[in-house]
Amino acid sequence: MSTDKDDLSIEDDFVAVEDDAEPPVESAKTNLSKRRTIDNLLEERRLQKQLADFDYDL
């Protein structure tokens, strides 16, 4: 271990960027409609998989 202290160079050009602007808040209707769309797509996929796996030779 070294007991010498190294000089640290500090960059004075660094500027911290602060994001004061908040992202726009989506309304509950928009979120609900997106959720319903996703649910419908997942349900459609599930039903299509069931149809593909269905044994028609009963």
N, CA, C and O atoms as a Tripos MOL2 file, in Angstrom:
@<TRIPOS>MOLECULE
protein
  232   231    58     0     0
PROTEIN
NO_CHARGES

@<TRIPOS>ATOM
      1 N           0.8370   -1.1820    0.0000 N.3       1 MET1
      2 CA          0.0000    0.0000    0.0000 C.3       1 MET1
      3 C           0.8730    1.2330    0.0000 C.2       1 MET1
      4 O           1.9370    1.2820    0.6190 O.2       1 MET1
      5 N           0.4000    2.1950   -0.6950 N.am      2 SER2
      6 CA          1.1660    3.4230   -0.8190 C.3       2 SER2
      7 C           0.6630    4.4430    0.1880 C.2       2 SER2
      8 O          -0.5420    4.6000    0.3890 O.2       2 SER2
      9 N           1.6020    5.1320    0.8150 N.am      3 THR3
     10 CA          1.2110    6.1690    1.7680 C.3       3 THR3
     11 C           1.2120    7.5400    1.1250 C.2       3 THR3
     12 O           0.8080    8.5240    1.7440 O.2       3 THR3
     13 N           1.6760    7.6090   -0.1460 N.am      4 ASP4
     14 CA          1.6670    8.8820   -0.8600 C.3       4 ASP4
     15 C           0.2490    9.2060   -1.3050 C.2       4 ASP4
     16 O          -0.4920    8.3350   -1.7600 O.2       4 ASP4
     17 N          -0.1060   10.4590   -1.1670 N.am      5 LYS5
     18 CA         -1.4300   10.8770   -1.6230 C.3       5 LYS5
     19 C          -1.3040   11.3950   -3.0470 C.2       5 LYS5
     20 O          -0.4970   12.2760   -3.3430 O.2       5 LYS5
     21 N          -2.1230   10.8250   -3.9170 N.am      6 ASP6
     22 CA         -2.1180   11.2610   -5.3130 C.3       6 ASP6
     23 C          -3.0010   12.4940   -5.4540 C.2       6 ASP6
     24 O          -4.0560   12.6090   -4.8320 O.2       6 ASP6
     25 N          -2.5330   13.4060   -6.2900 N.am      7 ASP7
     26 CA         -3.3420   14.5890   -6.5720 C.3       7 ASP7
     27 C          -4.4540   14.2080   -7.5430 C.2       7 ASP7
     28 O          -4.2070   13.6270   -8.5990 O.2       7 ASP7
     29 N          -5.6640   14.5430   -7.1670 N.am      8 LEU8
     30 CA         -6.7990   14.2630   -8.0290 C.3       8 LEU8
     31 C          -7.0960   15.4940   -8.8640 C.2       8 LEU8
     32 O          -7.1780   16.6080   -8.3480 O.2       8 LEU8
     33 N          -7.2540   15.2770  -10.1520 N.am      9 SER9
     34 CA         -7.6020   16.4030  -11.0100 C.3       9 SER9
     35 C          -9.1150   16.5260  -11.0540 C.2       9 SER9
     36 O          -9.8300   15.5370  -11.2140 O.2       9 SER9
     37 N          -9.5800   17.7260  -10.9140 N.am     10 ILE10
     38 CA        -11.0130   17.9940  -10.9110 C.3      10 ILE10
     39 C         -11.3490   18.7620  -12.1710 C.2      10 ILE10
     40 O         -10.7290   19.7780  -12.4850 O.2      10 ILE10
     41 N         -12.3340   18.2620  -12.8810 N.am     11 GLU11
     42 CA        -12.7500   18.9420  -14.0920 C.3      11 GLU11
     43 C         -13.7580   20.0220  -13.7330 C.2      11 GLU11
     44 O         -14.8110   19.7410  -13.1590 O.2      11 GLU11
     45 N         -13.4240   21.2600  -14.0760 N.am     12 ASP12
     46 CA        -14.3220   22.3680  -13.8020 C.3      12 ASP12
     47 C         -15.3860   22.5150  -14.8840 C.2      12 ASP12
     48 O         -16.3430   23.2720  -14.7180 O.2      12 ASP12
     49 N         -15.2220   21.7940  -15.9920 N.am     13 ASP13
     50 CA        -16.1510   21.9140  -17.1040 C.3      13 ASP13
     51 C         -17.4330   21.1170  -16.8780 C.2      13 ASP13
     52 O         -18.4070   21.2960  -17.6090 O.2      13 ASP13
     53 N         -17.4450   20.2550  -15.8930 N.am     14 PHE14
     54 CA        -18.5940   19.3940  -15.6570 C.3      14 PHE14
     55 C         -19.7860   20.2170  -15.1790 C.2      14 PHE14
     56 O         -19.6890   21.0090  -14.2410 O.2      14 PHE14
     57 N         -20.9070   20.0040  -15.8550 N.am     15 VAL15
     58 CA        -22.1370   20.6830  -15.4770 C.3      15 VAL15
     59 C         -23.1890   19.6130  -15.2450 C.2      15 VAL15
     60 O         -23.4800   18.8140  -16.1350 O.2      15 VAL15
     61 N         -23.7510   19.6010  -14.0580 N.am     16 ALA16
     62 CA        -24.7830   18.6200  -13.7340 C.3      16 ALA16
     63 C         -26.0760   19.0220  -14.4260 C.2      16 ALA16
     64 O         -26.5120   20.1700  -14.3440 O.2      16 ALA16
     65 N         -26.6770   18.0630  -15.1040 N.am     17 VAL17
     66 CA        -27.9270   18.3220  -15.7980 C.3      17 VAL17
     67 C         -29.0600   17.8640  -14.9010 C.2      17 VAL17
     68 O         -29.1510   16.6920  -14.5350 O.2      17 VAL17
     69 N         -29.9100   18.7920  -14.5590 N.am     18 GLU18
     70 CA        -31.0550   18.4610  -13.7210 C.3      18 GLU18
     71 C         -32.3080   18.5230  -14.5790 C.2      18 GLU18
     72 O         -32.5460   19.5010  -15.2870 O.2      18 GLU18
     73 N         -33.0860   17.4860  -14.5060 N.am     19 ASP19
     74 CA        -34.3030   17.4190  -15.2940 C.3      19 ASP19
     75 C         -35.4670   17.9160  -14.4400 C.2      19 ASP19
     76 O         -36.0590   17.1680  -13.6620 O.2      19 ASP19
     77 N         -35.7770   19.2100  -14.6090 N.am     20 ASP20
     78 CA        -36.8600   19.7930  -13.8270 C.3      20 ASP20
     79 C         -38.2230   19.4920  -14.4400 C.2      20 ASP20
     80 O         -39.2470   19.5420  -13.7580 O.2      20 ASP20
     81 N         -38.2240   19.1800  -15.7290 N.am     21 ALA21
     82 CA        -39.4850   18.9210  -16.4090 C.3      21 ALA21
     83 C         -39.9460   17.5040  -16.0880 C.2      21 ALA21
     84 O         -39.2290   16.5320  -16.3260 O.2      21 ALA21
     85 N         -41.1470   17.4060  -15.5480 N.am     22 GLU22
     86 CA        -41.7150   16.1000  -15.2340 C.3      22 GLU22
     87 C         -42.3490   15.5350  -16.4950 C.2      22 GLU22
     88 O         -42.8750   16.2930  -17.3100 O.2      22 GLU22
     89 N         -42.3090   14.2150  -16.6730 N.am     23 PRO23
     90 CA        -42.9560   13.6350  -17.8470 C.3      23 PRO23
     91 C         -44.4630   13.8670  -17.7760 C.2      23 PRO23
     92 O         -45.0340   13.9280  -16.6870 O.2      23 PRO23
     93 N         -45.1000   13.9950  -18.9250 N.am     24 PRO24
     94 CA        -46.5420   14.2440  -18.8930 C.3      24 PRO24
     95 C         -47.2770   13.0640  -18.2670 C.2      24 PRO24
     96 O         -46.9760   11.9040  -18.5480 O.2      24 PRO24
     97 N         -48.2310   13.3790  -17.4260 N.am     25 VAL25
     98 CA        -48.9920   12.3520  -16.7220 C.3      25 VAL25
     99 C         -50.1170   11.8770  -17.6320 C.2      25 VAL25
    100 O         -50.9040   12.6760  -18.1400 O.2      25 VAL25
    101 N         -50.1800   10.5560  -17.8290 N.am     26 GLU26
    102 CA        -51.2290   10.0010  -18.6640 C.3      26 GLU26
    103 C         -52.5000    9.8560  -17.8370 C.2      26 GLU26
    104 O         -52.4600    9.5600  -16.6430 O.2      26 GLU26
    105 N         -53.6040   10.0680  -18.4950 N.am     27 SER27
    106 CA        -54.8640    9.9670  -17.7720 C.3      27 SER27
    107 C         -55.1890    8.5090  -17.4770 C.2      27 SER27
    108 O         -54.6470    7.5980  -18.1030 O.2      27 SER27
    109 N         -56.0590    8.3080  -16.5380 N.am     28 ALA28
    110 CA        -56.4500    6.9490  -16.1530 C.3      28 ALA28
    111 C         -57.1600    6.2420  -17.3070 C.2      28 ALA28
    112 O         -57.0380    5.0260  -17.4600 O.2      28 ALA28
    113 N         -57.9040    7.0050  -18.1240 N.am     29 LYS29
    114 CA        -58.5940    6.3960  -19.2630 C.3      29 LYS29
    115 C         -57.5960    5.8400  -20.2600 C.2      29 LYS29
    116 O         -57.7910    4.7520  -20.8020 O.2      29 LYS29
    117 N         -56.5220    6.5860  -20.5040 N.am     30 THR30
    118 CA        -55.5090    6.1310  -21.4480 C.3      30 THR30
    119 C         -54.8500    4.8690  -20.9330 C.2      30 THR30
    120 O         -54.6710    3.9070  -21.6800 O.2      30 THR30
    121 N         -54.4860    4.8660  -19.6540 N.am     31 ASN31
    122 CA        -53.8530    3.6850  -19.0640 C.3      31 ASN31
    123 C         -54.7970    2.4860  -19.0990 C.2      31 ASN31
    124 O         -54.3700    1.3670  -19.3850 O.2      31 ASN31
    125 N         -56.0510    2.7120  -18.8140 N.am     32 LEU32
    126 CA        -57.0340    1.6290  -18.8090 C.3      32 LEU32
    127 C         -57.2380    1.0750  -20.2120 C.2      32 LEU32
    128 O         -57.3430   -0.1380  -20.3940 O.2      32 LEU32
    129 N         -57.2940    1.9510  -21.1940 N.am     33 SER33
    130 CA        -57.4950    1.4710  -22.5620 C.3      33 SER33
    131 C         -56.2750    0.7010  -23.0500 C.2      33 SER33
    132 O         -56.4130   -0.2850  -23.7740 O.2      33 SER33
    133 N         -55.0780    1.1430  -22.6580 N.am     34 LYS34
    134 CA        -53.8630    0.3940  -23.0150 C.3      34 LYS34
    135 C         -53.8760   -0.9760  -22.3540 C.2      34 LYS34
    136 O         -53.5210   -1.9760  -22.9790 O.2      34 LYS34
    137 N         -54.2820   -1.0230  -21.0970 N.am     35 ARG35
    138 CA        -54.3300   -2.2880  -20.3640 C.3      35 ARG35
    139 C         -55.3380   -3.2430  -21.0080 C.2      35 ARG35
    140 O         -55.0730   -4.4370  -21.1460 O.2      35 ARG35
    141 N         -56.4890   -2.7080  -21.3960 N.am     36 ARG36
    142 CA        -57.5110   -3.5420  -22.0430 C.3      36 ARG36
    143 C         -57.0050   -4.0760  -23.3760 C.2      36 ARG36
    144 O         -57.2570   -5.2290  -23.7230 O.2      36 ARG36
    145 N         -56.2880   -3.2350  -24.1270 N.am     37 THR37
    146 CA        -55.7310   -3.6800  -25.4040 C.3      37 THR37
    147 C         -54.7450   -4.8150  -25.1960 C.2      37 THR37
    148 O         -54.7750   -5.8110  -25.9200 O.2      37 THR37
    149 N         -53.8780   -4.6690  -24.2140 N.am     38 ILE38
    150 CA        -52.8950   -5.7120  -23.9040 C.3      38 ILE38
    151 C         -53.6010   -6.9850  -23.4610 C.2      38 ILE38
    152 O         -53.2440   -8.0790  -23.8980 O.2      38 ILE38
    153 N         -54.5990   -6.8500  -22.5970 N.am     39 ASP39
    154 CA        -55.3520   -8.0220  -22.1320 C.3      39 ASP39
    155 C         -56.0360   -8.7350  -23.2940 C.2      39 ASP39
    156 O         -56.0480   -9.9650  -23.3520 O.2      39 ASP39
    157 N         -56.6060   -7.9610  -24.2170 N.am     40 ASN40
    158 CA        -57.2740   -8.5640  -25.3730 C.3      40 ASN40
    159 C         -56.2790   -9.3010  -26.2610 C.2      40 ASN40
    160 O         -56.5840  -10.3850  -26.7580 O.2      40 ASN40
    161 N         -55.1020   -8.7330  -26.4660 N.am     41 LEU41
    162 CA        -54.0930   -9.3970  -27.2790 C.3      41 LEU41
    163 C         -53.6110  -10.6880  -26.6260 C.2      41 LEU41
    164 O         -53.4190  -11.6970  -27.3040 O.2      41 LEU41
    165 N         -53.4170  -10.6540  -25.3220 N.am     42 LEU42
    166 CA        -52.9930  -11.8590  -24.6150 C.3      42 LEU42
    167 C         -54.0680  -12.9420  -24.6550 C.2      42 LEU42
    168 O         -53.7610  -14.1220  -24.8240 O.2      42 LEU42
    169 N         -55.3120  -12.5440  -24.5000 N.am     43 GLU43
    170 CA        -56.4210  -13.4960  -24.5720 C.3      43 GLU43
    171 C         -56.5020  -14.1070  -25.9660 C.2      43 GLU43
    172 O         -56.7200  -15.3100  -26.1100 O.2      43 GLU43
    173 N         -56.3270  -13.2760  -26.9910 N.am     44 GLU44
    174 CA        -56.3620  -13.7870  -28.3680 C.3      44 GLU44
    175 C         -55.2420  -14.7880  -28.6050 C.2      44 GLU44
    176 O         -55.4590  -15.8230  -29.2360 O.2      44 GLU44
    177 N         -54.0480  -14.4900  -28.1060 N.am     45 ARG45
    178 CA        -52.9250  -15.4330  -28.2370 C.3      45 ARG45
    179 C         -53.2170  -16.7490  -27.5330 C.2      45 ARG45
    180 O         -52.9300  -17.8270  -28.0540 O.2      45 ARG45
    181 N         -53.7940  -16.6430  -26.3380 N.am     46 ARG46
    182 CA        -54.1070  -17.8480  -25.5690 C.3      46 ARG46
    183 C         -55.1240  -18.7120  -26.3130 C.2      46 ARG46
    184 O         -54.9770  -19.9320  -26.3830 O.2      46 ARG46
    185 N         -56.1530  -18.0740  -26.8650 N.am     47 LEU47
    186 CA        -57.1760  -18.8190  -27.5910 C.3      47 LEU47
    187 C         -56.6110  -19.4360  -28.8670 C.2      47 LEU47
    188 O         -56.9600  -20.5640  -29.2150 O.2      47 LEU47
    189 N         -55.7430  -18.7070  -29.5660 N.am     48 GLN48
    190 CA        -55.1280  -19.2550  -30.7710 C.3      48 GLN48
    191 C         -54.2490  -20.4480  -30.4420 C.2      48 GLN48
    192 O         -54.2000  -21.4120  -31.2060 O.2      48 GLN48
    193 N         -53.5590  -20.3950  -29.3200 N.am     49 LYS49
    194 CA        -52.7190  -21.5200  -28.8930 C.3      49 LYS49
    195 C         -53.6010  -22.7190  -28.5560 C.2      49 LYS49
    196 O         -53.2580  -23.8510  -28.8960 O.2      49 LYS49
    197 N         -54.7310  -22.4830  -27.8910 N.am     50 GLN50
    198 CA        -55.6460  -23.5740  -27.5780 C.3      50 GLN50
    199 C         -56.1910  -24.2150  -28.8520 C.2      50 GLN50
    200 O         -56.3220  -25.4360  -28.9360 O.2      50 GLN50
    201 N         -56.5080  -23.3760  -29.8460 N.am     51 LEU51
    202 CA        -56.9920  -23.9140  -31.1140 C.3      51 LEU51
    203 C         -55.9170  -24.7280  -31.8160 C.2      51 LEU51
    204 O         -56.2080  -25.7770  -32.3900 O.2      51 LEU51
    205 N         -54.6900  -24.2590  -31.7750 N.am     52 ALA52
    206 CA        -53.5960  -24.9710  -32.4280 C.3      52 ALA52
    207 C         -53.3310  -26.3020  -31.7290 C.2      52 ALA52
    208 O         -52.9640  -27.2800  -32.3820 O.2      52 ALA52
    209 N         -53.5100  -26.3480  -30.4230 N.am     53 ASP53
    210 CA        -53.2490  -27.5690  -29.6680 C.3      53 ASP53
    211 C         -54.4370  -28.5150  -29.6000 C.2      53 ASP53
    212 O         -54.3160  -29.6390  -29.1120 O.2      53 ASP53
    213 N         -55.5870  -28.0590  -30.0900 N.am     54 PHE54
    214 CA        -56.8080  -28.8510  -29.9810 C.3      54 PHE54
    215 C         -56.7080  -30.1170  -30.8420 C.2      54 PHE54
    216 O         -56.2680  -30.0760  -31.9910 O.2      54 PHE54
    217 N         -57.1240  -31.2230  -30.2590 N.am     55 ASP55
    218 CA        -57.1060  -32.4980  -30.9840 C.3      55 ASP55
    219 C         -58.4650  -32.6780  -31.6670 C.2      55 ASP55
    220 O         -59.4680  -32.9730  -31.0170 O.2      55 ASP55
    221 N         -58.4760  -32.4950  -32.9870 N.am     56 TYR56
    222 CA        -59.7280  -32.5790  -33.7360 C.3      56 TYR56
    223 C         -60.1730  -34.0160  -33.9730 C.2      56 TYR56
    224 O         -61.3030  -34.2350  -34.4100 O.2      56 TYR56
    225 N         -59.3280  -34.9950  -33.7010 N.am     57 ASP57
    226 CA        -59.6460  -36.3990  -33.9460 C.3      57 ASP57
    227 C         -60.2260  -37.0570  -32.6920 C.2      57 ASP57
    228 O         -59.7520  -38.1110  -32.2680 O.2      57 ASP57
    229 N         -61.2240  -36.4540  -32.1130 N.am     58 LEU58
    230 CA        -61.8330  -37.0270  -30.9180 C.3      58 LEU58
    231 C         -62.6670  -38.1550  -31.3080 C.2      58 LEU58
    232 O         -63.2820  -38.7930  -30.4530 O.2      58 LEU58
@<TRIPOS>BOND
     1     1     2 1
     2     2     3 1
     3     3     4 2
     4     3     5 am
     5     5     6 1
     6     6     7 1
     7     7     8 2
     8     7     9 am
     9     9    10 1
    10    10    11 1
    11    11    12 2
    12    11    13 am
    13    13    14 1
    14    14    15 1
    15    15    16 2
    16    15    17 am
    17    17    18 1
    18    18    19 1
    19    19    20 2
    20    19    21 am
    21    21    22 1
    22    22    23 1
    23    23    24 2
    24    23    25 am
    25    25    26 1
    26    26    27 1
    27    27    28 2
    28    27    29 am
    29    29    30 1
    30    30    31 1
    31    31    32 2
    32    31    33 am
    33    33    34 1
    34    34    35 1
    35    35    36 2
    36    35    37 am
    37    37    38 1
    38    38    39 1
    39    39    40 2
    40    39    41 am
    41    41    42 1
    42    42    43 1
    43    43    44 2
    44    43    45 am
    45    45    46 1
    46    46    47 1
    47    47    48 2
    48    47    49 am
    49    49    50 1
    50    50    51 1
    51    51    52 2
    52    51    53 am
    53    53    54 1
    54    54    55 1
    55    55    56 2
    56    55    57 am
    57    57    58 1
    58    58    59 1
    59    59    60 2
    60    59    61 am
    61    61    62 1
    62    62    63 1
    63    63    64 2
    64    63    65 am
    65    65    66 1
    66    66    67 1
    67    67    68 2
    68    67    69 am
    69    69    70 1
    70    70    71 1
    71    71    72 2
    72    71    73 am
    73    73    74 1
    74    74    75 1
    75    75    76 2
    76    75    77 am
    77    77    78 1
    78    78    79 1
    79    79    80 2
    80    79    81 am
    81    81    82 1
    82    82    83 1
    83    83    84 2
    84    83    85 am
    85    85    86 1
    86    86    87 1
    87    87    88 2
    88    87    89 am
    89    89    90 1
    90    90    91 1
    91    91    92 2
    92    91    93 am
    93    93    94 1
    94    94    95 1
    95    95    96 2
    96    95    97 am
    97    97    98 1
    98    98    99 1
    99    99   100 2
   100    99   101 am
   101   101   102 1
   102   102   103 1
   103   103   104 2
   104   103   105 am
   105   105   106 1
   106   106   107 1
   107   107   108 2
   108   107   109 am
   109   109   110 1
   110   110   111 1
   111   111   112 2
   112   111   113 am
   113   113   114 1
   114   114   115 1
   115   115   116 2
   116   115   117 am
   117   117   118 1
   118   118   119 1
   119   119   120 2
   120   119   121 am
   121   121   122 1
   122   122   123 1
   123   123   124 2
   124   123   125 am
   125   125   126 1
   126   126   127 1
   127   127   128 2
   128   127   129 am
   129   129   130 1
   130   130   131 1
   131   131   132 2
   132   131   133 am
   133   133   134 1
   134   134   135 1
   135   135   136 2
   136   135   137 am
   137   137   138 1
   138   138   139 1
   139   139   140 2
   140   139   141 am
   141   141   142 1
   142   142   143 1
   143   143   144 2
   144   143   145 am
   145   145   146 1
   146   146   147 1
   147   147   148 2
   148   147   149 am
   149   149   150 1
   150   150   151 1
   151   151   152 2
   152   151   153 am
   153   153   154 1
   154   154   155 1
   155   155   156 2
   156   155   157 am
   157   157   158 1
   158   158   159 1
   159   159   160 2
   160   159   161 am
   161   161   162 1
   162   162   163 1
   163   163   164 2
   164   163   165 am
   165   165   166 1
   166   166   167 1
   167   167   168 2
   168   167   169 am
   169   169   170 1
   170   170   171 1
   171   171   172 2
   172   171   173 am
   173   173   174 1
   174   174   175 1
   175   175   176 2
   176   175   177 am
   177   177   178 1
   178   178   179 1
   179   179   180 2
   180   179   181 am
   181   181   182 1
   182   182   183 1
   183   183   184 2
   184   183   185 am
   185   185   186 1
   186   186   187 1
   187   187   188 2
   188   187   189 am
   189   189   190 1
   190   190   191 1
   191   191   192 2
   192   191   193 am
   193   193   194 1
   194   194   195 1
   195   195   196 2
   196   195   197 am
   197   197   198 1
   198   198   199 1
   199   199   200 2
   200   199   201 am
   201   201   202 1
   202   202   203 1
   203   203   204 2
   204   203   205 am
   205   205   206 1
   206   206   207 1
   207   207   208 2
   208   207   209 am
   209   209   210 1
   210   210   211 1
   211   211   212 2
   212   211   213 am
   213   213   214 1
   214   214   215 1
   215   215   216 2
   216   215   217 am
   217   217   218 1
   218   218   219 1
   219   219   220 2
   220   219   221 am
   221   221   222 1
   222   222   223 1
   223   223   224 2
   224   223   225 am
   225   225   226 1
   226   226   227 1
   227   227   228 2
   228   227   229 am
   229   229   230 1
   230   230   231 1
   231   231   232 2
@<TRIPOS>SUBSTRUCTURE
     1 MET1         2 RESIDUE 1 A MET
     2 SER2         6 RESIDUE 1 A SER
     3 THR3        10 RESIDUE 1 A THR
     4 ASP4        14 RESIDUE 1 A ASP
     5 LYS5        18 RESIDUE 1 A LYS
     6 ASP6        22 RESIDUE 1 A ASP
     7 ASP7        26 RESIDUE 1 A ASP
     8 LEU8        30 RESIDUE 1 A LEU
     9 SER9        34 RESIDUE 1 A SER
    10 ILE10       38 RESIDUE 1 A ILE
    11 GLU11       42 RESIDUE 1 A GLU
    12 ASP12       46 RESIDUE 1 A ASP
    13 ASP13       50 RESIDUE 1 A ASP
    14 PHE14       54 RESIDUE 1 A PHE
    15 VAL15       58 RESIDUE 1 A VAL
    16 ALA16       62 RESIDUE 1 A ALA
    17 VAL17       66 RESIDUE 1 A VAL
    18 GLU18       70 RESIDUE 1 A GLU
    19 ASP19       74 RESIDUE 1 A ASP
    20 ASP20       78 RESIDUE 1 A ASP
    21 ALA21       82 RESIDUE 1 A ALA
    22 GLU22       86 RESIDUE 1 A GLU
    23 PRO23       90 RESIDUE 1 A PRO
    24 PRO24       94 RESIDUE 1 A PRO
    25 VAL25       98 RESIDUE 1 A VAL
    26 GLU26      102 RESIDUE 1 A GLU
    27 SER27      106 RESIDUE 1 A SER
    28 ALA28      110 RESIDUE 1 A ALA
    29 LYS29      114 RESIDUE 1 A LYS
    30 THR30      118 RESIDUE 1 A THR
    31 ASN31      122 RESIDUE 1 A ASN
    32 LEU32      126 RESIDUE 1 A LEU
    33 SER33      130 RESIDUE 1 A SER
    34 LYS34      134 RESIDUE 1 A LYS
    35 ARG35      138 RESIDUE 1 A ARG
    36 ARG36      142 RESIDUE 1 A ARG
    37 THR37      146 RESIDUE 1 A THR
    38 ILE38      150 RESIDUE 1 A ILE
    39 ASP39      154 RESIDUE 1 A ASP
    40 ASN40      158 RESIDUE 1 A ASN
    41 LEU41      162 RESIDUE 1 A LEU
    42 LEU42      166 RESIDUE 1 A LEU
    43 GLU43      170 RESIDUE 1 A GLU
    44 GLU44      174 RESIDUE 1 A GLU
    45 ARG45      178 RESIDUE 1 A ARG
    46 ARG46      182 RESIDUE 1 A ARG
    47 LEU47      186 RESIDUE 1 A LEU
    48 GLN48      190 RESIDUE 1 A GLN
    49 LYS49      194 RESIDUE 1 A LYS
    50 GLN50      198 RESIDUE 1 A GLN
    51 LEU51      202 RESIDUE 1 A LEU
    52 ALA52      206 RESIDUE 1 A ALA
    53 ASP53      210 RESIDUE 1 A ASP
    54 PHE54      214 RESIDUE 1 A PHE
    55 ASP55      218 RESIDUE 1 A ASP
    56 TYR56      222 RESIDUE 1 A TYR
    57 ASP57      226 RESIDUE 1 A ASP
    58 LEU58      230 RESIDUE 1 A LEU
